[in-house]
């Protein structure tokens, strides 16, 4: 049984993340979506519990997905959940620069292999940072976050102006 960890901040989960999650599901027996957080850093727009709840709502139709939070290093999260590899999405070549460096560091630190998967073009411009900014100014989040959570995300962000 092949298990993959899809790590990220997911603050909040976007349609870009959803694209990678769905594709990872078709490739692996089990996908663990890991909300990685730094216990020493201030929380983001959504608390860890809120991020987990949003992810669980979005991934509910998929029986082979688990959603979990991990504090600390990615290599430790991989070990803790028994994943065979990590999967990350690439939106742009700028992403590739950062992701390849992280993949090499994680391989060096923990013998962890990372699979980089190019984003579907229709969502390759989507980022959680932009979704947060647009949502805080009351903009339309259609197509930026999954439809099933759009209203909830918009309401939380609108309170943060
Ligand atoms: O969604 P993001 O913010 O692009 O995800 C980045 C994340 C959480 C995957 C990355 O920052 C990470 O792996 N953090 C855990 C700490 C760690 O292992 N840092 C060293 C990476 S080489």
Backbone and ligand atoms as CSV (ligand in chain L), in Angstrom:
chain,resi,resn,atom,element,x,y,z
A,1,UNK,N,N,0.850,-1.204,0.000
A,1,UNK,CA,C,0.000,0.000,0.000
A,1,UNK,C,C,0.881,1.248,0.000
A,2,UNK,N,N,0.718,2.092,-1.024
A,2,UNK,CA,C,1.555,3.284,-1.152
A,2,UNK,C,C,0.841,4.484,-0.571
A,3,UNK,N,N,1.591,5.178,0.302
A,3,UNK,CA,C,1.011,6.291,1.040
A,3,UNK,C,C,1.815,7.553,0.749
A,4,UNK,N,N,1.137,8.657,0.454
A,4,UNK,CA,C,1.865,9.898,0.181
A,4,UNK,C,C,1.379,10.992,1.116
A,5,UNK,N,N,2.309,11.871,1.487
A,5,UNK,CA,C,1.959,13.036,2.313
A,5,UNK,C,C,1.944,14.276,1.428
A,6,UNK,N,N,0.839,14.993,1.450
A,6,UNK,CA,C,0.755,16.285,0.758
A,6,UNK,C,C,0.766,17.370,1.837
A,7,UNK,N,N,1.932,18.003,2.037
A,7,UNK,CA,C,2.030,18.983,3.115
A,7,UNK,C,C,1.794,20.406,2.616
A,8,UNK,N,N,1.374,21.268,3.520
A,8,UNK,CA,C,1.214,22.680,3.159
A,8,UNK,C,C,0.692,23.456,4.338
A,9,UNK,N,N,0.517,24.754,4.119
A,9,UNK,CA,C,-0.054,25.612,5.160
A,9,UNK,C,C,-1.589,25.583,5.082
A,10,UNK,N,N,-2.118,25.491,3.864
A,10,UNK,CA,C,-3.569,25.407,3.643
A,10,UNK,C,C,-4.319,26.488,4.412
A,11,UNK,N,N,-3.912,27.728,4.218
A,11,UNK,CA,C,-4.469,28.857,4.991
A,11,UNK,C,C,-5.158,29.855,4.068
A,12,UNK,N,N,-6.263,29.503,3.407
A,12,UNK,CA,C,-7.043,28.267,3.489
A,12,UNK,C,C,-6.731,27.366,2.294
A,13,UNK,N,N,-7.368,26.170,2.273
A,13,UNK,CA,C,-7.248,25.272,1.111
A,13,UNK,C,C,-7.842,25.987,-0.112
A,14,UNK,N,N,-7.142,25.885,-1.242
A,14,UNK,CA,C,-7.579,26.555,-2.480
A,14,UNK,C,C,-7.942,25.509,-3.550
A,15,UNK,N,N,-8.425,26.006,-4.675
A,15,UNK,CA,C,-8.709,25.097,-5.801
A,15,UNK,C,C,-7.400,24.521,-6.358
A,16,UNK,N,N,-6.308,25.259,-6.162
A,16,UNK,CA,C,-4.997,24.744,-6.582
A,16,UNK,C,C,-4.600,23.542,-5.740
A,17,UNK,N,N,-4.812,23.642,-4.423
A,17,UNK,CA,C,-4.545,22.486,-3.549
A,17,UNK,C,C,-5.462,21.315,-3.919
A,18,UNK,N,N,-6.728,21.651,-4.147
A,18,UNK,CA,C,-7.719,20.604,-4.472
A,18,UNK,C,C,-7.283,19.824,-5.723
A,19,UNK,N,N,-6.764,20.549,-6.706
A,19,UNK,CA,C,-6.263,19.921,-7.939
A,19,UNK,C,C,-5.208,18.860,-7.618
A,20,UNK,N,N,-4.259,19.219,-6.762
A,20,UNK,CA,C,-3.169,18.283,-6.423
A,20,UNK,C,C,-3.718,17.115,-5.599
A,21,UNK,N,N,-4.618,17.412,-4.672
A,21,UNK,CA,C,-5.186,16.358,-3.809
A,21,UNK,C,C,-5.898,15.300,-4.654
A,22,UNK,N,N,-6.735,15.756,-5.572
A,22,UNK,CA,C,-7.510,14.822,-6.407
A,22,UNK,C,C,-6.576,13.975,-7.259
A,23,UNK,N,N,-5.547,14.586,-7.806
A,23,UNK,CA,C,-4.618,13.836,-8.659
A,23,UNK,C,C,-3.765,12.862,-7.835
A,24,UNK,N,N,-3.389,13.281,-6.624
A,24,UNK,CA,C,-2.612,12.385,-5.754
A,24,UNK,C,C,-3.442,11.161,-5.387
A,25,UNK,N,N,-4.731,11.377,-5.185
A,25,UNK,CA,C,-5.672,10.294,-4.842
A,25,UNK,C,C,-5.699,9.197,-5.900
A,26,UNK,N,N,-5.556,9.608,-7.148
A,26,UNK,CA,C,-5.600,8.639,-8.249
A,26,UNK,C,C,-4.283,7.871,-8.361
A,27,UNK,N,N,-3.221,8.394,-7.766
A,27,UNK,CA,C,-1.896,7.780,-7.907
A,27,UNK,C,C,-1.508,6.896,-6.724
A,28,UNK,N,N,-2.061,7.216,-5.542
A,28,UNK,CA,C,-1.646,6.519,-4.321
A,28,UNK,C,C,-2.844,5.850,-3.647
A,29,UNK,N,N,-2.543,4.802,-2.860
A,29,UNK,CA,C,-3.612,4.126,-2.123
A,29,UNK,C,C,-4.175,5.026,-1.025
A,30,UNK,N,N,-3.260,5.798,-0.404
A,30,UNK,CA,C,-3.699,6.686,0.677
A,30,UNK,C,C,-2.982,8.031,0.556
A,31,UNK,N,N,-3.733,9.101,0.735
A,31,UNK,CA,C,-3.159,10.460,0.710
A,31,UNK,C,C,-3.389,11.078,2.082
A,32,UNK,N,N,-2.290,11.524,2.694
A,32,UNK,CA,C,-2.430,12.250,3.960
A,32,UNK,C,C,-2.187,13.719,3.657
A,33,UNK,N,N,-3.211,14.524,3.871
A,33,UNK,CA,C,-3.048,15.961,3.676
A,33,UNK,C,C,-2.600,16.503,5.030
A,34,UNK,N,N,-1.373,17.029,5.074
A,34,UNK,CA,C,-0.781,17.466,6.334
A,34,UNK,C,C,-0.731,18.974,6.447
A,35,UNK,N,N,-1.402,19.504,7.463
A,35,UNK,CA,C,-1.290,20.941,7.747
A,35,UNK,C,C,-0.043,21.100,8.612
A,36,UNK,N,N,1.021,21.629,8.007
A,36,UNK,CA,C,2.284,21.822,8.711
A,36,UNK,C,C,2.251,23.190,9.391
A,37,UNK,N,N,2.561,23.222,10.659
A,37,UNK,CA,C,2.564,24.525,11.335
A,37,UNK,C,C,3.806,24.651,12.201
A,38,UNK,N,N,4.180,25.912,12.393
A,38,UNK,CA,C,5.329,26.215,13.233
A,38,UNK,C,C,4.803,26.653,14.590
A,39,UNK,N,N,5.029,25.844,15.649
A,39,UNK,CA,C,4.462,26.185,16.956
A,39,UNK,C,C,4.988,27.522,17.496
A,40,UNK,N,N,6.120,28.025,16.938
A,40,UNK,CA,C,6.716,29.258,17.448
A,40,UNK,C,C,6.264,30.488,16.661
A,41,UNK,N,N,5.453,30.272,15.620
A,41,UNK,CA,C,5.046,31.387,14.760
A,41,UNK,C,C,3.575,31.721,14.983
A,42,UNK,N,N,3.241,33.003,14.804
A,42,UNK,CA,C,1.841,33.422,14.959
A,42,UNK,C,C,0.970,32.660,13.963
A,43,UNK,N,N,-0.276,32.399,14.368
A,43,UNK,CA,C,-1.160,31.662,13.454
A,43,UNK,C,C,-1.572,32.571,12.296
A,44,UNK,N,N,-2.053,31.968,11.228
A,44,UNK,CA,C,-2.407,32.736,10.032
A,44,UNK,C,C,-3.834,33.255,10.086
A,45,UNK,N,N,-4.461,33.357,8.930
A,45,UNK,CA,C,-5.830,33.861,8.848
A,45,UNK,C,C,-6.809,32.867,9.474
A,46,UNK,N,N,-6.520,31.589,9.313
A,46,UNK,CA,C,-7.383,30.527,9.845
A,46,UNK,C,C,-6.582,29.753,10.887
A,47,UNK,N,N,-7.240,29.385,11.988
A,47,UNK,CA,C,-6.556,28.572,13.004
A,47,UNK,C,C,-6.289,27.181,12.400
A,48,UNK,N,N,-5.430,26.427,13.062
A,48,UNK,CA,C,-5.130,25.072,12.562
A,48,UNK,C,C,-6.420,24.240,12.542
A,49,UNK,N,N,-7.244,24.391,13.573
A,49,UNK,CA,C,-8.507,23.622,13.630
A,49,UNK,C,C,-9.417,24.013,12.463
A,50,UNK,N,N,-9.471,25.309,12.150
A,50,UNK,CA,C,-10.314,25.752,11.023
A,50,UNK,C,C,-9.789,25.196,9.696
A,51,UNK,N,N,-8.461,25.209,9.534
A,51,UNK,CA,C,-7.873,24.672,8.283
A,51,UNK,C,C,-8.192,23.192,8.128
A,52,UNK,N,N,-8.073,22.453,9.249
A,52,UNK,CA,C,-8.373,21.012,9.201
A,52,UNK,C,C,-9.837,20.792,8.836
A,53,UNK,N,N,-10.728,21.591,9.435
A,53,UNK,CA,C,-12.169,21.424,9.177
A,53,UNK,C,C,-12.486,21.744,7.715
A,54,UNK,N,N,-11.870,22.794,7.171
A,54,UNK,CA,C,-12.112,23.144,5.758
A,54,UNK,C,C,-11.603,22.025,4.849
A,55,UNK,N,N,-10.408,21.507,5.154
A,55,UNK,CA,C,-9.843,20.422,4.347
A,55,UNK,C,C,-10.709,19.175,4.434
A,56,UNK,N,N,-11.219,18.902,5.633
A,56,UNK,CA,C,-12.055,17.690,5.795
A,56,UNK,C,C,-13.343,17.838,5.006
A,57,UNK,N,N,-13.886,19.036,4.960
A,57,UNK,CA,C,-15.115,19.259,4.177
A,57,UNK,C,C,-14.826,19.036,2.686
A,58,UNK,N,N,-13.701,19.559,2.219
A,58,UNK,CA,C,-13.372,19.461,0.784
A,58,UNK,C,C,-13.030,18.031,0.376
A,59,UNK,N,N,-12.392,17.284,1.285
A,59,UNK,CA,C,-11.913,15.940,0.926
A,59,UNK,C,C,-12.904,14.844,1.328
A,60,UNK,N,N,-14.035,15.216,1.901
A,60,UNK,CA,C,-15.019,14.228,2.378
A,60,UNK,C,C,-15.415,13.195,1.316
A,61,UNK,N,N,-15.547,13.581,0.028
A,61,UNK,CA,C,-15.960,12.560,-0.959
A,61,UNK,C,C,-14.898,11.494,-1.234
A,62,UNK,N,N,-13.681,11.668,-0.749
A,62,UNK,CA,C,-12.602,10.721,-1.081
A,62,UNK,C,C,-12.286,9.822,0.111
A,63,UNK,N,N,-12.537,8.499,-0.031
A,63,UNK,CA,C,-12.327,7.616,1.115
A,63,UNK,C,C,-10.851,7.388,1.444
A,64,UNK,N,N,-9.958,7.642,0.486
A,64,UNK,CA,C,-8.536,7.335,0.758
A,64,UNK,C,C,-7.719,8.567,1.167
A,65,UNK,N,N,-8.406,9.573,1.750
A,65,UNK,CA,C,-7.693,10.771,2.222
A,65,UNK,C,C,-7.858,10.907,3.727
A,66,UNK,N,N,-6.738,11.231,4.398
A,66,UNK,CA,C,-6.794,11.591,5.816
A,66,UNK,C,C,-6.212,12.984,5.951
A,67,UNK,N,N,-6.735,13.756,6.882
A,67,UNK,CA,C,-6.268,15.126,7.096
A,67,UNK,C,C,-5.726,15.208,8.517
A,68,UNK,N,N,-4.477,15.713,8.644
A,68,UNK,CA,C,-3.853,15.752,9.972
A,68,UNK,C,C,-2.985,16.982,10.116
A,69,UNK,N,N,-2.749,17.424,11.335
A,69,UNK,CA,C,-1.836,18.552,11.574
A,69,UNK,C,C,-0.514,18.013,12.111
A,70,UNK,N,N,0.585,18.666,11.709
A,70,UNK,CA,C,1.917,18.282,12.176
A,70,UNK,C,C,2.687,19.560,12.540
A,71,UNK,N,N,3.259,19.603,13.729
A,71,UNK,CA,C,4.102,20.746,14.112
A,71,UNK,C,C,5.542,20.356,13.895
A,72,UNK,N,N,6.337,21.254,13.286
A,72,UNK,CA,C,7.768,20.960,13.145
A,72,UNK,C,C,8.183,20.631,11.734
A,73,UNK,N,N,9.204,19.774,11.630
A,73,UNK,CA,C,9.828,19.499,10.337
A,73,UNK,C,C,9.005,18.533,9.486
A,74,UNK,N,N,9.062,18.761,8.186
A,74,UNK,CA,C,8.362,17.879,7.245
A,74,UNK,C,C,8.897,16.445,7.320
A,75,UNK,N,N,10.211,16.302,7.442
A,75,UNK,CA,C,10.772,14.935,7.484
A,75,UNK,C,C,10.236,14.154,8.694
A,76,UNK,N,N,9.978,14.860,9.796
A,76,UNK,CA,C,9.416,14.190,10.978
A,76,UNK,C,C,7.955,13.805,10.742
A,77,UNK,N,N,7.232,14.672,10.017
A,77,UNK,CA,C,5.826,14.366,9.694
A,77,UNK,C,C,5.750,13.130,8.801
A,78,UNK,N,N,6.676,13.024,7.857
A,78,UNK,CA,C,6.701,11.866,6.941
A,78,UNK,C,C,6.899,10.586,7.758
A,79,UNK,N,N,7.833,10.652,8.694
A,79,UNK,CA,C,8.119,9.473,9.532
A,79,UNK,C,C,6.897,9.139,10.401
A,80,UNK,N,N,6.312,10.193,11.006
A,80,UNK,CA,C,5.190,9.984,11.941
A,80,UNK,C,C,3.992,9.318,11.261
A,81,UNK,N,N,3.752,9.666,9.990
A,81,UNK,CA,C,2.551,9.087,9.351
A,81,UNK,C,C,2.894,7.887,8.463
A,82,UNK,N,N,4.170,7.563,8.354
A,82,UNK,CA,C,4.566,6.372,7.585
A,82,UNK,C,C,4.390,6.532,6.087
A,83,UNK,N,N,4.532,7.772,5.591
A,83,UNK,CA,C,4.361,8.000,4.147
A,83,UNK,C,C,5.589,7.517,3.379
A,84,UNK,N,N,5.378,7.087,2.132
A,84,UNK,CA,C,6.473,6.635,1.265
A,84,UNK,C,C,7.125,7.807,0.545
A,85,UNK,N,N,6.386,8.903,0.399
A,85,UNK,CA,C,6.900,10.056,-0.346
A,85,UNK,C,C,6.049,11.285,-0.024
A,86,UNK,N,N,6.551,12.417,-0.532
A,86,UNK,CA,C,5.845,13.690,-0.387
A,86,UNK,C,C,5.438,14.141,-1.780
A,87,UNK,N,N,4.296,14.777,-1.891
A,87,UNK,CA,C,3.892,15.342,-3.182
A,87,UNK,C,C,3.652,16.842,-3.001
A,88,UNK,N,N,4.111,17.631,-3.996
A,88,UNK,CA,C,3.897,19.082,-3.967
A,88,UNK,C,C,3.537,19.548,-5.371
A,89,UNK,N,N,2.752,20.592,-5.454
A,89,UNK,CA,C,2.356,21.147,-6.739
A,89,UNK,C,C,3.317,22.243,-7.176
A,90,UNK,N,N,3.459,22.377,-8.485
A,90,UNK,CA,C,4.290,23.455,-9.053
A,90,UNK,C,C,3.405,24.328,-9.922
A,91,UNK,N,N,3.270,25.610,-9.544
A,91,UNK,CA,C,2.456,26.514,-10.364
A,91,UNK,C,C,3.296,27.172,-11.443
A,92,UNK,N,N,4.502,27.578,-11.052
A,92,UNK,CA,C,5.358,28.357,-11.955
A,92,UNK,C,C,6.794,27.862,-11.836
A,93,UNK,N,N,7.661,28.389,-12.701
A,93,UNK,CA,C,9.073,28.033,-12.593
A,93,UNK,C,C,9.676,28.644,-11.324
A,94,UNK,N,N,9.108,29.740,-10.862
A,94,UNK,CA,C,9.583,30.327,-9.596
A,94,UNK,C,C,9.314,29.350,-8.448
A,95,UNK,N,N,8.166,28.695,-8.476
A,95,UNK,CA,C,7.870,27.653,-7.479
A,95,UNK,C,C,8.920,26.548,-7.552
A,96,UNK,N,N,9.304,26.199,-8.775
A,96,UNK,CA,C,10.232,25.079,-8.961
A,96,UNK,C,C,11.550,25.347,-8.246
A,97,UNK,N,N,12.034,26.585,-8.312
A,97,UNK,CA,C,13.294,26.944,-7.637
A,97,UNK,C,C,13.236,26.587,-6.159
A,98,UNK,N,N,12.152,27.018,-5.515
A,98,UNK,CA,C,12.000,26.802,-4.076
A,98,UNK,C,C,11.744,25.329,-3.774
A,99,UNK,N,N,10.870,24.714,-4.564
A,99,UNK,CA,C,10.462,23.332,-4.278
A,99,UNK,C,C,11.605,22.343,-4.472
A,100,UNK,N,N,12.423,22.579,-5.499
A,100,UNK,CA,C,13.553,21.669,-5.734
A,100,UNK,C,C,14.546,21.779,-4.575
A,101,UNK,N,N,14.758,22.995,-4.092
A,101,UNK,CA,C,15.667,23.180,-2.954
A,101,UNK,C,C,15.119,22.444,-1.714
A,102,UNK,N,N,13.806,22.599,-1.462
A,102,UNK,CA,C,13.204,21.913,-0.297
A,102,UNK,C,C,13.282,20.405,-0.466
A,103,UNK,N,N,13.013,19.940,-1.690
A,103,UNK,CA,C,13.044,18.491,-1.945
A,103,UNK,C,C,14.445,17.941,-1.673
A,104,UNK,N,N,15.459,18.683,-2.104
A,104,UNK,CA,C,16.843,18.202,-1.887
A,104,UNK,C,C,17.191,18.195,-0.403
A,105,UNK,N,N,16.763,19.258,0.302
A,105,UNK,CA,C,17.045,19.319,1.744
A,105,UNK,C,C,16.353,18.167,2.478
A,106,UNK,N,N,15.110,17.895,2.115
A,106,UNK,CA,C,14.373,16.821,2.801
A,106,UNK,C,C,14.958,15.449,2.494
A,107,UNK,N,N,15.495,15.299,1.296
A,107,UNK,CA,C,16.140,14.017,0.950
A,107,UNK,C,C,17.429,13.861,1.745
A,108,UNK,N,N,18.152,14.988,1.869
A,108,UNK,CA,C,19.418,14.952,2.623
A,108,UNK,C,C,19.154,14.698,4.110
A,109,UNK,N,N,18.140,15.371,4.654
A,109,UNK,CA,C,17.878,15.269,6.101
A,109,UNK,C,C,17.225,13.949,6.487
A,110,UNK,N,N,16.298,13.476,5.641
A,110,UNK,CA,C,15.484,12.330,6.089
A,110,UNK,C,C,15.232,11.279,5.044
A,111,UNK,N,N,16.054,11.259,3.975
A,111,UNK,CA,C,15.868,10.277,2.884
A,111,UNK,C,C,14.424,10.295,2.364
A,112,UNK,N,N,13.838,11.487,2.341
A,112,UNK,CA,C,12.448,11.625,1.886
A,112,UNK,C,C,12.439,12.041,0.414
A,113,UNK,N,N,11.713,11.295,-0.411
A,113,UNK,CA,C,11.591,11.647,-1.827
A,113,UNK,C,C,10.371,12.548,-2.029
A,114,UNK,N,N,10.514,13.548,-2.907
A,114,UNK,CA,C,9.409,14.467,-3.199
A,114,UNK,C,C,9.033,14.366,-4.675
A,115,UNK,N,N,7.748,14.208,-4.939
A,115,UNK,CA,C,7.247,14.210,-6.313
A,115,UNK,C,C,6.645,15.580,-6.573
A,116,UNK,N,N,7.101,16.221,-7.652
A,116,UNK,CA,C,6.591,17.556,-8.000
A,116,UNK,C,C,5.651,17.414,-9.185
A,117,UNK,N,N,4.452,17.931,-9.047
A,117,UNK,CA,C,3.426,17.721,-10.062
A,117,UNK,C,C,2.954,19.094,-10.567
A,118,UNK,N,N,3.005,19.316,-11.892
A,118,UNK,CA,C,2.635,20.640,-12.407
A,118,UNK,C,C,1.143,20.909,-12.227
A,119,UNK,N,N,0.819,22.106,-11.769
A,119,UNK,CA,C,-0.585,22.475,-11.559
A,119,UNK,C,C,-1.345,22.454,-12.876
A,120,UNK,N,N,-2.607,22.082,-12.807
A,120,UNK,CA,C,-3.488,22.212,-13.968
A,120,UNK,C,C,-3.535,23.700,-14.353
A,121,UNK,N,N,-3.352,24.027,-15.651
A,121,UNK,CA,C,-3.277,25.437,-16.049
A,121,UNK,C,C,-4.434,26.301,-15.529
A,122,UNK,N,N,-5.633,25.741,-15.465
A,122,UNK,CA,C,-6.802,26.534,-15.040
A,122,UNK,C,C,-6.676,27.077,-13.615
A,123,UNK,N,N,-5.803,26.457,-12.799
A,123,UNK,CA,C,-5.663,26.933,-11.413
A,123,UNK,C,C,-4.217,27.340,-11.088
A,124,UNK,N,N,-3.382,27.459,-12.113
A,124,UNK,CA,C,-1.962,27.701,-11.839
A,124,UNK,C,C,-1.685,29.132,-11.352
A,125,UNK,N,N,-2.685,29.990,-11.421
A,125,UNK,CA,C,-2.518,31.370,-10.929
A,125,UNK,C,C,-3.075,31.534,-9.516
A,126,UNK,N,N,-3.623,30.462,-8.955
A,126,UNK,CA,C,-4.311,30.562,-7.656
A,126,UNK,C,C,-3.316,30.398,-6.515
A,127,UNK,N,N,-3.415,31.287,-5.521
A,127,UNK,CA,C,-2.589,31.103,-4.327
A,127,UNK,C,C,-3.431,31.439,-3.092
A,128,UNK,N,N,-3.069,30.824,-1.968
A,128,UNK,CA,C,-3.786,31.093,-0.719
A,128,UNK,C,C,-3.560,32.549,-0.303
A,129,UNK,N,N,-2.359,33.059,-0.575
A,129,UNK,CA,C,-2.050,34.458,-0.221
A,129,UNK,C,C,-3.018,35.409,-0.924
A,130,UNK,N,N,-3.207,35.190,-2.221
A,130,UNK,CA,C,-4.120,36.045,-2.999
A,130,UNK,C,C,-5.568,35.836,-2.565
A,131,UNK,N,N,-5.941,34.592,-2.295
A,131,UNK,CA,C,-7.313,34.313,-1.842
A,131,UNK,C,C,-7.583,35.059,-0.529
A,132,UNK,N,N,-6.599,35.060,0.375
A,132,UNK,CA,C,-6.778,35.766,1.660
A,132,UNK,C,C,-6.967,37.260,1.419
A,133,UNK,N,N,-6.120,37.828,0.555
A,133,UNK,CA,C,-6.200,39.271,0.310
A,133,UNK,C,C,-7.542,39.642,-0.338
A,134,UNK,N,N,-7.921,38.873,-1.350
A,134,UNK,CA,C,-9.182,39.161,-2.059
A,134,UNK,C,C,-10.359,39.015,-1.084
A,135,UNK,N,N,-10.325,37.969,-0.278
A,135,UNK,CA,C,-11.414,37.723,0.670
A,135,UNK,C,C,-11.513,38.813,1.726
A,136,UNK,N,N,-10.391,39.320,2.192
A,136,UNK,CA,C,-10.412,40.361,3.238
A,136,UNK,C,C,-11.014,41.662,2.711
A,137,UNK,N,N,-10.870,41.884,1.404
A,137,UNK,CA,C,-11.459,43.089,0.806
A,137,UNK,C,C,-12.856,42.820,0.244
A,138,UNK,N,N,-13.392,41.662,0.550
A,138,UNK,CA,C,-14.765,41.346,0.125
A,138,UNK,C,C,-14.886,40.961,-1.335
A,139,UNK,N,N,-13.771,40.598,-1.971
A,139,UNK,CA,C,-13.808,40.208,-3.388
A,139,UNK,C,C,-14.399,38.816,-3.579
A,140,UNK,N,N,-14.630,38.482,-4.827
A,140,UNK,CA,C,-15.272,37.209,-5.175
A,140,UNK,C,C,-14.244,36.067,-5.178
A,141,UNK,N,N,-14.499,35.064,-4.371
A,141,UNK,CA,C,-13.548,33.944,-4.242
A,141,UNK,C,C,-13.902,32.759,-5.153
A,142,UNK,N,N,-14.851,32.951,-6.049
A,142,UNK,CA,C,-15.234,31.865,-6.960
A,142,UNK,C,C,-14.026,31.411,-7.772
A,143,UNK,N,N,-13.798,30.115,-7.780
A,143,UNK,CA,C,-12.675,29.561,-8.544
A,143,UNK,C,C,-11.355,29.593,-7.794
A,144,UNK,N,N,-11.311,30.329,-6.686
A,144,UNK,CA,C,-10.063,30.410,-5.906
A,144,UNK,C,C,-10.058,29.410,-4.751
A,145,UNK,N,N,-11.216,29.247,-4.127
A,145,UNK,CA,C,-11.341,28.214,-3.090
A,145,UNK,C,C,-12.472,27.270,-3.508
A,146,UNK,N,N,-12.433,26.012,-3.059
A,146,UNK,CA,C,-13.487,25.078,-3.472
A,146,UNK,C,C,-14.873,25.621,-3.121
A,147,UNK,N,N,-15.818,25.360,-4.013
A,147,UNK,CA,C,-17.162,25.927,-3.898
A,147,UNK,C,C,-17.832,25.545,-2.566
A,148,UNK,N,N,-17.574,24.327,-2.094
A,148,UNK,CA,C,-18.255,23.851,-0.881
A,148,UNK,C,C,-17.883,24.647,0.371
A,149,UNK,N,N,-16.759,25.364,0.346
A,149,UNK,CA,C,-16.324,26.117,1.538
A,149,UNK,C,C,-16.252,27.614,1.264
A,150,UNK,N,N,-16.632,28.031,0.056
A,150,UNK,CA,C,-16.423,29.437,-0.349
A,150,UNK,C,C,-17.079,30.416,0.619
A,151,UNK,N,N,-18.327,30.135,0.984
A,151,UNK,CA,C,-19.051,31.079,1.835
A,151,UNK,C,C,-18.389,31.212,3.215
A,152,UNK,N,N,-18.029,30.070,3.766
A,152,UNK,CA,C,-17.409,30.067,5.101
A,152,UNK,C,C,-16.070,30.816,5.086
A,153,UNK,N,N,-15.278,30.574,4.042
A,153,UNK,CA,C,-13.975,31.245,3.926
A,153,UNK,C,C,-14.198,32.754,3.766
A,154,UNK,N,N,-15.144,33.130,2.925
A,154,UNK,CA,C,-15.412,34.556,2.674
A,154,UNK,C,C,-15.842,35.244,3.966
A,155,UNK,N,N,-16.696,34.594,4.748
A,155,UNK,CA,C,-17.194,35.209,5.998
A,155,UNK,C,C,-16.063,35.400,7.006
A,156,UNK,N,N,-15.193,34.393,7.124
A,156,UNK,CA,C,-14.075,34.507,8.083
A,156,UNK,C,C,-13.126,35.627,7.655
A,157,UNK,N,N,-12.817,35.677,6.366
A,157,UNK,CA,C,-11.854,36.685,5.889
A,157,UNK,C,C,-12.441,38.096,5.962
A,158,UNK,N,N,-13.723,38.220,5.703
A,158,UNK,CA,C,-14.352,39.555,5.711
A,158,UNK,C,C,-14.274,40.190,7.099
A,159,UNK,N,N,-14.196,39.369,8.137
A,159,UNK,CA,C,-14.110,39.892,9.511
A,159,UNK,C,C,-12.691,40.364,9.842
A,160,UNK,N,N,-11.738,40.119,8.937
A,160,UNK,CA,C,-10.319,40.375,9.249
A,160,UNK,C,C,-9.767,41.634,8.596
A,161,UNK,N,N,-10.625,42.479,8.068
A,161,UNK,CA,C,-10.146,43.674,7.339
A,161,UNK,C,C,-9.333,44.593,8.226
L,1,LIG,O1,O,1.701,25.767,1.663
L,1,LIG,P1,P,3.133,26.183,1.852
L,1,LIG,O2,O,3.216,27.359,2.798
L,1,LIG,O3,O,3.847,26.435,0.551
L,1,LIG,O4,O,3.862,24.924,2.558
L,1,LIG,C1,C,5.231,24.996,2.932
L,1,LIG,C2,C,5.584,23.837,3.867
L,1,LIG,C3,C,4.657,23.852,5.089
L,1,LIG,C4,C,5.424,22.527,3.147
L,1,LIG,C5,C,7.078,24.017,4.290
L,1,LIG,O5,O,7.258,25.283,4.831
L,1,LIG,C6,C,7.527,22.962,5.291
L,1,LIG,O6,O,7.841,21.864,4.915
L,1,LIG,N1,N,7.526,23.330,6.592
L,1,LIG,C7,C,7.888,22.427,7.669
L,1,LIG,C8,C,9.248,22.820,8.272
L,1,LIG,C9,C,10.379,22.192,7.485
L,1,LIG,O7,O,10.494,20.993,7.376
L,1,LIG,N2,N,11.227,23.072,6.921
L,1,LIG,C10,C,12.350,22.659,6.110
L,1,LIG,C11,C,11.903,22.400,4.683
L,1,LIG,S1,S,13.276,21.956,3.691
